[in-house]
Amino acid sequence: MADQARLEETGSGQVPTSEGWFVVNVRDTAWESTGDYGARCRFENRDEVPFEHVGMNIRVLQPGQPNCLYHAESPEEHFLVLYGECLLLVEEEERLLRAWDFVHCPPNTRHVFVGAGVETETNSPKIAYEGREDPRLERPSGWGELPWARLR
């Protein structure tokens, strides 16, 4: 029988600090923000108890802000636009996405939302993101306007 994970408050929301099942609302989970790539909640604690098989996060982008650098991953990835709209660059094609659009990227599909690229192609995220701003534990700007922040 699986144990329940412990959740710890970080100041920007809760993170799991032990393995096991847990329930946390998006408005209550920990958020990280950077000026380069918006804000995200990851649900998992990548340092202490990373998810074994599937990662999950929600990202909030300001107009013109990319979610990451243009890249491809070895596992498949899936994305769902919850609110607003954004530009997807996928395999050199642009697609405008709106709320409730779902994106499936099979393994090794190059993609980014809004648009950003690296100076030199690499397989190392550490090298690709070198010199970029580190995430800060904080909720995104405009928090009160996001759909999940208004729920109680």
N, C-alpha and C positions, 0 to 999 in steps of 0.2 A: 504494500500500500504506500503511495507517495505521500511524503510530508508536505506541509504547507511552508512556503518560503517566508522568511522574515523580510519585511519592507522597512527601509530606513529613510527618514526625511533628509533631504540634501540642502534645502533652502530654495531649490527650484522645483521640488517635487520628490516623489518617492522612487527608490530603486531597490531591487531585490538584493539581499546580502547573503542569501543561502539558496541552495537548490531546492526545488519543489514547485508545487503549483501556486498560483496567486491570481488575484483579480485586482486590477487597478484601472481607474477611469483615466482617459486621456488628459483631462484637466488636472489630475492629481499626480501624474507620473513626472519624473525628472526631465527637464529640457536643457539642451545645450544650444548656444547661439554663437555665430561668427558673423563678422561683416562680409566675409567672402561667400559663404554658402547658406545663409539663412539660419533657421532654427530647426531643431529636431528633437523628438522624443524617441528613444530606442526601445523602451520597455525592458530590455535586458541590461545587465550590468556587465559590459564586455571585459572589464578588468578582473572581476571576482567570480561571476557565474554567467559566462556567455551561453546563449542558446546553442544547443548541440547541432541542430539540423537546419532550422529556418530562422532567419533574422526578420525583424519587423520593426518599422519605424514610421513616424509621421513627420513630414517636413513642411515648414511654413517658409515660403519665399516671398520677398518683396519684389515689386516690379523691376525687371531687368536682372535679377539675381539668379545665378545658376545653383543647382543643388550639389554639384561636384564638378570634376573635370570630365571631359569626354573620354569614355573608357568602355571596356568590355570585361565581363566577369566570367569565370569558368562555370559557375552554376547558373541556372536560369533565374531570372528576376521578374517580379510582377509589380505593377504600379497602378494605383487608383487615385484619380483626382477627386478630392472630396469637396473642394470649394474653389471658386474663381476659375481662372484659366492660365495656361502656360504653353510655352512652345517646346516641343520635343524635337530633338535632332537625333535620328536613329538611322544608322548606316547611310549617312550623308544626305538623308531626306528630312525635311521639316514637316511637322504635323502640329496644328493648333489643337490643344486639348482643352476640354471644358469639364465642369463638374460631372462626375460619375463616369468619365471615360476611363477604361481599363487598358493597360498596356502589358503585353506579354513579350518578354525578351528571352528567346532561347539562349543556351550557353554561347558565349563569345559574340554576342550582339553588341556592337558599339552604340553608345547612347549617352545623352545628357539632357537635362531639362533646362531650357532657356539658351544655354550655349557657352562652353568654355573649353579650352584645349591646353595641352601641355606643350612646353617648348621642345622636349625630346621624348620620343616614345619609350616607355619602360613598362616592365611587368611589376614593378615595385611601387605600391601606394606611398611608402615612406619617401621615395625619391620624387614621385610625381607631385606630392603635396608639400615638399620641402620649401620653407620660406613663407608658407601660408599661415594665416592667423589660427591659433589654437582655439578650440571651442571653450566657451565660458558657461558655467552652470547658471542659466537664466532662461526665463520664458521669452518668447518672441515679442517684438514690439507689436502693438495693436492687439494684445492678448484678449482684451475684453470684447473685441469684435468677432473673434473666432467662434464657430458654431458650438463647440464643446465647452467653451468657457461660460456660455450663457445658460447651460443646463444645470439644474439642481433638483 
